[in-house]
Amino acid sequence: MSDSGTSTLPWLVVRRDDNGNRYTVSRCATRIEAEKIADRLDRHGQNHNNNHLYLIERIDQINGGDPQNRRNGTP
């Protein structure tokens, strides 16, 4: 991904379900913004008994082959 969105929105919020499937649910400009979204989704899921894991990843690290999960450990 080398489009202009990558440089302006480099942080991803990724949802991982019980089967290991991964879905990008948000792109953010800052890590703090991504963490706020992930926290809100976690709270919502806990209220509805969902067992999804929300991860924070930076796009340039994904493209380099070594994504850095900033939250909830590594998958």
LUMLO-734398 format. One record per residue: x, y, z of N, C-alpha, C, O in turn; residue in one letter; residue number from 1. Coordinates in steps of 0.1 Angstrom, whole numbers. Layout:
# residues N
{nx->X	ny->Y	nz->Z	cax->X	cay->Y	caz->Z	cx->X	cy->Y	cz->Z	ox->X	oy->Y	oz->Z	r->A	k->NUM};
...
//
This chain:
# residues 75
{nx->8	ny->-12	nz->0	cax->0	cay->0	caz->0	cx->9	cy->12	cz->0	ox->15	oy->16	oz->10	r->M	k->1};
{nx->10	ny->19	nz->-11	cax->18	cay->31	caz->-12	cx->10	cy->43	cz->-15	ox->15	oy->53	oz->-20	r->S	k->2};
{nx->-3	ny->42	nz->-14	cax->-12	cay->54	caz->-17	cx->-10	cy->65	cz->-6	ox->-4	oy->62	oz->4	r->D	k->3};
{nx->-15	ny->76	nz->-9	cax->-13	cay->88	caz->0	cx->-20	cy->85	cz->14	ox->-16	oy->91	oz->24	r->S	k->4};
{nx->-31	ny->76	nz->14	cax->-37	cay->73	caz->27	cx->-28	cy->66	cz->37	ox->-30	oy->67	oz->49	r->G	k->5};
{nx->-19	ny->59	nz->31	cax->-9	cay->52	caz->40	cx->-1	cy->61	cz->48	ox->1	oy->59	oz->60	r->T	k->6};
{nx->3	ny->72	nz->42	cax->12	cay->82	caz->50	cx->4	cy->90	cz->59	ox->9	oy->95	oz->70	r->S	k->7};
{nx->-9	ny->93	nz->56	cax->-17	cay->101	caz->65	cx->-25	cy->93	cz->75	ox->-28	oy->99	oz->86	r->T	k->8};
{nx->-28	ny->81	nz->72	cax->-35	cay->72	caz->82	cx->-27	cy->59	cz->83	ox->-32	oy->48	oz->79	r->L	k->9};
{nx->-16	ny->60	nz->90	cax->-7	cay->48	caz->91	cx->-11	cy->37	cz->101	ox->-5	oy->26	oz->101	r->P	k->10};
{nx->-20	ny->41	nz->110	cax->-24	cay->32	caz->121	cx->-37	cy->24	cz->118	ox->-47	oy->30	oz->114	r->W	k->11};
{nx->-37	ny->11	nz->120	cax->-48	cay->3	caz->118	cx->-54	cy->-3	cz->131	ox->-46	oy->-6	oz->140	r->L	k->12};
{nx->-67	ny->-4	nz->132	cax->-73	cay->-11	caz->142	cx->-78	cy->-24	cz->135	ox->-86	oy->-24	oz->126	r->V	k->13};
{nx->-73	ny->-35	nz->140	cax->-76	cay->-48	caz->133	cx->-84	cy->-57	cz->143	ox->-80	oy->-58	oz->155	r->V	k->14};
{nx->-95	ny->-63	nz->139	cax->-102	cay->-72	caz->147	cx->-98	cy->-86	cz->143	ox->-98	oy->-90	oz->132	r->R	k->15};
{nx->-95	ny->-94	nz->154	cax->-92	cay->-108	caz->152	cx->-103	cy->-116	cz->159	ox->-105	oy->-115	oz->171	r->R	k->16};
{nx->-110	ny->-125	nz->152	cax->-120	cay->-133	caz->158	cx->-115	cy->-146	cz->163	ox->-103	oy->-149	oz->163	r->D	k->17};
{nx->-124	ny->-154	nz->169	cax->-120	cay->-167	caz->175	cx->-114	cy->-177	cz->165	ox->-106	oy->-186	oz->170	r->D	k->18};
{nx->-116	ny->-175	nz->152	cax->-111	cay->-184	caz->142	cx->-98	cy->-179	cz->136	ox->-92	oy->-186	oz->127	r->N	k->19};
{nx->-93	ny->-168	nz->141	cax->-80	cay->-162	caz->136	cx->-82	cy->-153	cz->124	ox->-72	oy->-148	oz->119	r->G	k->20};
{nx->-94	ny->-151	nz->120	cax->-97	cay->-142	caz->108	cx->-94	cy->-128	cz->113	ox->-97	oy->-124	oz->124	r->N	k->21};
{nx->-88	ny->-120	nz->104	cax->-85	cay->-106	caz->107	cx->-92	cy->-97	cz->98	ox->-93	oy->-99	oz->85	r->R	k->22};
{nx->-97	ny->-86	nz->103	cax->-104	cay->-76	caz->95	cx->-100	cy->-62	cz->100	ox->-100	oy->-59	oz->112	r->Y	k->23};
{nx->-96	ny->-53	nz->90	cax->-93	cay->-40	caz->94	cx->-106	cy->-32	cz->96	ox->-115	oy->-32	oz->87	r->T	k->24};
{nx->-108	ny->-26	nz->108	cax->-120	cay->-20	caz->111	cx->-119	cy->-4	cz->111	ox->-129	oy->3	oz->111	r->V	k->25};
{nx->-106	ny->1	nz->111	cax->-104	cay->15	caz->111	cx->-90	cy->18	cz->107	ox->-81	oy->10	oz->110	r->S	k->26};
{nx->-88	ny->30	nz->101	cax->-75	cay->35	caz->98	cx->-74	cy->49	cz->105	ox->-83	oy->57	oz->105	r->R	k->27};
{nx->-63	ny->51	nz->112	cax->-62	cay->64	caz->120	cx->-49	cy->71	cz->117	ox->-39	oy->65	oz->113	r->C	k->28};
{nx->-49	ny->84	nz->121	cax->-37	cay->92	caz->119	cx->-27	cy->90	cz->130	ox->-15	oy->91	oz->128	r->A	k->29};
{nx->-32	ny->87	nz->142	cax->-23	cay->86	caz->154	cx->-25	cy->73	cz->161	ox->-36	oy->67	oz->160	r->T	k->30};
{nx->-15	ny->68	nz->168	cax->-17	cay->56	caz->176	cx->-27	cy->59	cz->187	ox->-35	oy->50	oz->191	r->R	k->31};
{nx->-27	ny->71	nz->193	cax->-37	cay->74	caz->204	cx->-51	cy->73	cz->199	ox->-60	oy->67	oz->206	r->I	k->32};
{nx->-54	ny->78	nz->187	cax->-67	cay->77	caz->181	cx->-71	cy->62	cz->179	ox->-82	oy->58	oz->182	r->E	k->33};
{nx->-62	ny->54	nz->174	cax->-64	cay->40	caz->172	cx->-67	cy->33	cz->185	ox->-76	oy->24	oz->185	r->A	k->34};
{nx->-60	ny->36	nz->195	cax->-62	cay->30	caz->208	cx->-76	cy->33	cz->214	ox->-82	oy->25	oz->220	r->E	k->35};
{nx->-80	ny->46	nz->212	cax->-93	cay->50	caz->217	cx->-104	cy->42	cz->210	ox->-114	oy->38	oz->216	r->K	k->36};
{nx->-103	ny->40	nz->197	cax->-113	cay->33	caz->189	cx->-113	cy->18	cz->194	ox->-123	oy->12	oz->196	r->I	k->37};
{nx->-101	ny->12	nz->195	cax->-100	cay->-2	caz->200	cx->-106	cy->-4	cz->214	ox->-113	oy->-13	oz->217	r->A	k->38};
{nx->-103	ny->6	nz->223	cax->-109	cay->5	caz->236	cx->-124	cy->6	cz->236	ox->-131	oy->-2	oz->243	r->D	k->39};
{nx->-129	ny->15	nz->228	cax->-144	cay->16	caz->227	cx->-150	cy->3	cz->221	ox->-160	oy->-2	oz->226	r->R	k->40};
{nx->-143	ny->-3	nz->211	cax->-148	cay->-15	caz->205	cx->-148	cy->-27	cz->216	ox->-156	oy->-35	oz->216	r->L	k->41};
{nx->-137	ny->-27	nz->223	cax->-135	cay->-37	caz->234	cx->-147	cy->-36	cz->244	ox->-153	oy->-46	oz->248	r->D	k->42};
{nx->-149	ny->-24	nz->248	cax->-160	cay->-22	caz->258	cx->-174	cy->-26	cz->253	ox->-182	oy->-33	oz->259	r->R	k->43};
{nx->-176	ny->-23	nz->240	cax->-189	cay->-27	caz->234	cx->-190	cy->-42	cz->233	ox->-200	oy->-47	oz->235	r->H	k->44};
{nx->-179	ny->-48	nz->229	cax->-179	cay->-63	caz->228	cx->-181	cy->-70	cz->241	ox->-188	oy->-80	oz->241	r->G	k->45};
{nx->-175	ny->-65	nz->251	cax->-177	cay->-71	caz->265	cx->-191	cy->-70	cz->269	ox->-196	oy->-79	oz->276	r->Q	k->46};
{nx->-198	ny->-59	nz->265	cax->-212	cay->-58	caz->269	cx->-221	cy->-67	cz->261	ox->-232	oy->-70	oz->265	r->N	k->47};
{nx->-216	ny->-72	nz->250	cax->-224	cay->-81	caz->241	cx->-218	cy->-95	cz->241	ox->-221	oy->-103	oz->232	r->H	k->48};
{nx->-209	ny->-99	nz->250	cax->-202	cay->-112	caz->251	cx->-195	cy->-116	cz->239	ox->-196	oy->-128	oz->235	r->N	k->49};
{nx->-189	ny->-107	nz->231	cax->-181	cay->-111	caz->220	cx->-166	cy->-113	cz->224	ox->-162	oy->-106	oz->233	r->N	k->50};
{nx->-160	ny->-123	nz->218	cax->-146	cay->-126	caz->222	cx->-136	cy->-121	cz->211	ox->-127	oy->-129	oz->207	r->N	k->51};
{nx->-138	ny->-110	nz->206	cax->-129	cay->-104	caz->195	cx->-118	cy->-98	cz->202	ox->-119	oy->-92	oz->212	r->H	k->52};
{nx->-106	ny->-98	nz->195	cax->-94	cay->-92	caz->200	cx->-91	cy->-80	cz->190	ox->-91	oy->-82	oz->178	r->L	k->53};
{nx->-89	ny->-68	nz->195	cax->-86	cay->-57	caz->187	cx->-71	cy->-53	cz->188	ox->-66	oy->-51	oz->200	r->Y	k->54};
{nx->-64	ny->-53	nz->177	cax->-50	cay->-50	caz->177	cx->-47	cy->-37	cz->170	ox->-55	oy->-32	oz->162	r->L	k->55};
{nx->-37	ny->-31	nz->174	cax->-32	cay->-18	caz->168	cx->-19	cy->-21	cz->160	ox->-10	oy->-27	oz->166	r->I	k->56};
{nx->-19	ny->-18	nz->147	cax->-8	cay->-21	caz->139	cx->-5	cy->-8	cz->130	ox->-13	oy->0	oz->127	r->E	k->57};
{nx->8	ny->-7	nz->127	cax->13	cay->4	caz->119	cx->15	cy->-1	cz->105	ox->22	oy->-11	oz->103	r->R	k->58};
{nx->10	ny->6	nz->95	cax->11	cay->1	caz->81	cx->25	cy->-1	cz->76	ox->28	oy->-11	oz->70	r->I	k->59};
{nx->34	ny->8	nz->79	cax->47	cay->7	caz->73	cx->55	cy->-5	cz->79	ox->64	oy->-11	oz->73	r->D	k->60};
{nx->51	ny->-9	nz->91	cax->57	cay->-21	caz->97	cx->51	cy->-34	cz->91	ox->58	oy->-44	oz->90	r->Q	k->61};
{nx->38	ny->-33	nz->87	cax->32	cay->-44	caz->80	cx->39	cy->-47	cz->67	ox->42	oy->-58	oz->63	r->I	k->62};
{nx->41	ny->-36	nz->59	cax->47	cay->-37	caz->46	cx->61	cy->-42	cz->47	ox->66	oy->-48	oz->38	r->N	k->63};
{nx->68	ny->-39	nz->58	cax->81	cay->-44	caz->60	cx->82	cy->-59	cz->64	ox->93	oy->-64	oz->66	r->G	k->64};
{nx->70	ny->-65	nz->66	cax->70	cay->-79	caz->69	cx->70	cy->-82	cz->84	ox->70	oy->-94	oz->88	r->G	k->65};
{nx->71	ny->-72	nz->92	cax->72	cay->-74	caz->107	cx->62	cy->-64	cz->114	ox->66	oy->-54	oz->120	r->D	k->66};
{nx->49	ny->-68	nz->113	cax->39	cay->-59	caz->120	cx->42	cy->-58	cz->135	ox->45	oy->-68	oz->141	r->P	k->67};
{nx->40	ny->-46	nz->140	cax->41	cay->-45	caz->155	cx->28	cy->-43	cz->161	ox->21	oy->-32	oz->159	r->Q	k->68};
{nx->24	ny->-52	nz->169	cax->11	cay->-51	caz->176	cx->13	cy->-43	cz->188	ox->21	oy->-47	oz->197	r->N	k->69};
{nx->6	ny->-32	nz->189	cax->8	cay->-23	caz->200	cx->-1	cy->-25	cz->212	ox->0	oy->-18	oz->222	r->R	k->70};
{nx->-10	ny->-35	nz->211	cax->-20	cay->-36	caz->221	cx->-24	cy->-51	cz->222	ox->-25	oy->-58	oz->211	r->R	k->71};
{nx->-27	ny->-56	nz->234	cax->-31	cay->-69	caz->236	cx->-22	cy->-80	cz->231	ox->-26	oy->-91	oz->229	r->N	k->72};
{nx->-9	ny->-77	nz->230	cax->1	cay->-87	caz->227	cx->1	cy->-90	cz->212	ox->-5	oy->-83	oz->204	r->G	k->73};
{nx->7	ny->-101	nz->208	cax->8	cay->-105	caz->194	cx->-2	cy->-116	cz->192	ox->-5	oy->-124	oz->201	r->T	k->74};
{nx->-6	ny->-117	nz->179	cax->-16	cay->-128	caz->176	cx->-10	cy->-141	cz->177	ox->-17	oy->-151	oz->174	r->P	k->75};
//
